[in-house]
Amino acid sequence: MIQSLTPKQLVELLSAGYVGSLDNFLISQIAIDSRNILQPEATGFVALKGAKFDGHQFIQEVFDQGVKCFIVHREFKIPQNLENKASFIQVEDTLKSLQRLAAYQRELFKGPLIGITGSNGKTIIKEWLGQVLAQKYSVAKSPKSYNSQVGVPLSIFGIDPTHQVAIMEAGISRPHEMEKLYEMLKPQLGIFTNIGTAHEEGFDSLLVKLEEKARLFRSCEFIVFRKEHIEIARLLKKEFPESKLVSWSDKLGADITLTPKKELDRTKILLIKQDLSVFTFLLPFTDEASLENIRHVIAASLTLGLEAQEIQESLNHLKSVDMRLTLKPGANQSLIIDDTYNNDLAGLRLALDFLAAQRPKKRKVLIISDLLQVGDTQRVYQEVKKLLEYYSIDYLIGVGEQIKVLKGTLAIAQNFFKDTTHLLQNIQPEDFDNDLILVTGARKFGFEAVVNRLQQRIHGTTLEINLNALTHNYNFYKTKLLPHTKVMVMVKAFAYGGGASEIANHLQQLKADYLAVAYTDEGVALREEGIKLPIMVLNPVQESFIHLQEYDLEPVVYSPSFFQQLARFCEVQGIGMKIHLDLDTGMHRLGFEEEHINELISLIKKYPKLQIASLYTHLAGADEEEHQDYTLFQLQTFVAMCGLIEKNLDYKPLRHALNSAGIIRFPEFQMDMVRLGIGLYGVEVSGKYDKHLKPISTLKTTISQVKKLSQGETIGYSRKGKMKENGQIATIAIGYADGYDRRFSNGKGYVLIHGKMAPVIGNVCMDMTMIDVSNLEVKEGDEVIIYGPNISLKDLAERIGTIPYELLTNISSRVKRVYYLD
């Protein structure tokens, strides 16, 4: 929500031109996405341009929703039918105008604004600091990790007059970005978390990156940082007066001393005050990252004037929160969106957006607690009511005293409970069947217990899929393509192990053009889950022809005999069908060879009801430099074969040859479409852009047991593992039945625990694996990373002489897939 402005005031504020009607109506909402416009009559739509989209293409759709005010690029040709029906505010750059509007709204906020930057920990520090400050104040926060050139203005629009303090993140990936964020935020208190290698490729040096990030703090009265981060401390002392700097350390000598003392499952942090008196904070975690993050929070809270005892009262409710929207399998085919840490309107909107983007289920269910410390409660719950109506929630379950104001105001099924205990006494998994359930609430309500009650009980090992990373990888490849080039995404083999339905649904949201599966039943499963994108089937068989017809699937045809089989089926059924012709240019697998072309042309003429949707070929070695000449030969052969076929058609099929590696190495052969496979999942096989992709999946398990063993004792089947000295091993809950390759046995493989390597010892078993943890502090239940962002799939594959594809696709179906937005 913004302070209301008329279109005329927007024109003046943005120094813009205009076309159309400048009626004197008020704009109090800003939208950049046509899919989440809540109050169209009061919304200004900003048409942003990006690598994957152009908001101007959606103006008619947004107008049809009821929006009458648009901020557009000057060169945009306004549709004649809309010129006198809406206000078109014409600017040089719509992103800059969005940021200018955000800067204006920021100036209207008179409470303190806290700006957080750094390489890691920004979001968790923001959330924890928000929890601490919310005990006394109404707090506005950036939703999730909204810290970019677009995310920051959207965060600012979430500040309303009832908020007393705001906490905003600022993230950058290249020079000159922070200046724009600073002009919008102008924080009074700054927190510099740490500095790492993230986005380092965008800067000439670490110093340049430090200087860029520090620009956020130019107007700060105080800047909080950890003294042990030497580069940060040195730069801040150079750039800012000593009076503005608030350093903290676990040793004496800093402005604030916060010394941790770890115990078994908690940590005491000793605050040594200036008068040498001591206050002890108690925290429910022991890992180093959390301890650093919470000390930033404590130092910032003390700087803002909170008393130590007040801070501790907030920390009593603090847990190591999961900063993600997570999609989990529920009982009875339901899906659960776990948003249990969230408790504000901005976060609720994001969660409901995520819910709306999922594949259809019988009902949309919202389980929500009171929204705490929100200022004007009447206004806030009116906004909640509008959100529930807009997102067509079918069943509302409210927990708390305030949320009851919604009782009877909505024409949907509803239940209210005074606390979580009463809720748990009255709901069971069998109450839900094929439903989509969003669980969101304040930390004090302990909704983790609700998620645990409703989620499906499956094998404890999990494969986590980061949908934001998948989006990042998709957009990276889109930047390598011409605007007209379509993208077919390979979701065969259970989407490379990631789970086809959820990934296909996300790709549908990203506006992918085509999907490809290996077998007809994979395509049928996607259709039954509500996937509407065109689907190419690579390996259809005659027995599946009826399903191709029934589910609108498009088969690959690879030989004259198969062409005739399919054509006869279509004749008998009296139908047409879209097909894709596989041309063999040197892969020597399936496909029409050059000697088949004349026969193929005859078949095409004989059976016109088989419409050629595309012509394509498989490249045998696009990922390797040594095969460059052969790949070029294949591509040239393909172009020639296509030319012969197209001469005999009165329409033009799509042509596609490039896979993930080919997109990078042979961009001049994009043609009409490319096929994106392993690259989407975070593996850049050509090696040229490894740092530009993000791993989308993390395979996790837990320690089942820890044993102390003496030198010479053996471990596992065939006694293959042997202790070289006294130490300890841990047994983890994953084995080759889960897809953890047996070739990782006896030190070939390793895992990460608390960020440290632990090698496999002995043979990998069917359901368990033993690892050497002699030099680590571990306990039963500790999380173990099998692979993920800090364990390269390429490295693991090379260790056992295979390829990343095999590791991804081998993950067993008994391993629970969890999807999240971070």
C-alpha angles and dihedrals in degrees: 000000000000133000103277117265132178120232088252091055089049090053090053094044093050096038086234140156122234144207127195133015120351097195117175097252124134127248113207100155132058121203133183097174124065091210099067109041105141103175106024095178090060098037131107111203116213111204105215124188121219142162092270104028147024116212091207088073090066099050095104090048091049092047090052088056089059104266113142103176123071132177106206141166114271092240093054111116105229113222110253093227090060102042095097097030102062144023115258112193107199119210138166094239124015094199091054089048091051088052093046090053089049091051089053091050090048090055089058092058110089100183122093117281120208117207121201126193138158138103102283139015099030096125098043092047090050092051096045093045088049090054092050095047093043090070087074108014143041103252132202115201138181107263111249107317098335095153105126135099088278099029095057096056090047088051092051091052086060092066112097133183093264093061116100100190135018130207117197135179124219120198129177136183103184141024122289094023097103093059089064092047091048092053089056100040109031092179124204093207123037132196119197104195105188141296127253142154097278110127089358090138088071094062134064092227145349089261092055090051091049092050091049094051093046091061087080090071101057095112097035122125089202135017120200119207142149113260093215091065091088099185092050093045092049094050095045092050089051096047104036137044116260090242091068097050122094111185126187130194142164087241132064115266101065126096090254123027115206112172119186123217110189122213129180099286104356142041133227115213114200115213108203107200128210090260087052092248114138132227119189121217117199119213129185096224141059108196117119097235093055092045092053092046094049092049089056086053094049092046092049092047092051090048089053089055103259117146119242092243091053090052092049091052088059093044089056087074095042123114134174093270128206106237095208147089100238128196111209132179111254131200119280095022093301124140122222124206105205110208096145098146096054125100115159139081096252092053091046091055090052092048092049089049088054090049092050091052094058123098113272122278133177095267140008107227125191121196107187138165131212113294104238129212094005101140111223099040095184092056092043095053090046086057090049090052091052091049093051091050094046094050092043097236109192101194129026124197112186126191124195139033102281099047088065089080085082092060110122094001094099128060093225138093110282143174130185130200130185094226144357093264091062091045092054090049090057107041131067132178090251089064087075128060123177090338132147107231125192114196113192132155152124117298093244091065092064096220090172084088090057092052091047090051094052105035124098117264107235139148109307096239111094137195109211117204117202106211092189089058090049089052090049092052093046091051091046090059091043088060088058092056134078114251093254096049113109124216125226112191122207111229096163121130092038089309092305089311095309099104119272102223099054094039092047090050091052091049088052088056089050090055097244110177103221142007126211128205131179101230137028094244089059089056092046090053091053092050090050088054092056100261109154102178118113108271125206116204112211100193110029120168131206093252090061098054093103090054092049087057097042096049099036095244123161115225128210112238112205109167141033092248094051090047089056094046092054093042092054091049091053091048092053091047093044093232141119126228138196113237138182121222117220110210116198108219097163110317087099095207116102125340149084113292125213090262089061096056098095092047090046092052090052091051092049090053093045095050108036092164088076100082115203104231093177148352117218146163137201120239114222100203112009092135096059128071093213090065096051095113092047091049091051089049089053093049093048091047090050093051090051093048091048090052092055092050096043091054087068097049130081090209134048119245122206115264123211136168110146123100124190093288092043092055088061101038103035107030092153088070097057090119111168101326143006130210113233114200130139092012091066089058093055105266116117100194097188089062094224098107105025093135093050095063128070125217106245099198136059119188110208138179138160140245111262098186142353122216132188112222134184128234111284098021115132131229133211138344117348086010088264094152119071131181110238090196139354111301145109139276132202126212113219127201100247134086143159091289086065091050099264099141117242089221087075088074124120101022099316090110134043139186135206125245118178086348094303129113122251117183125222111254121199126355123328106248129212095263105006142044130197122222132189110245098164093130097040136084103232139151139188112289096028115143118254123199113213094180135341142112093332097041113063115225088208091057093047091048093049091051091063099031100253139102131262090249090067094050092049098046096043095068106120123242088237088070108094114240115217121188124201148169113220 
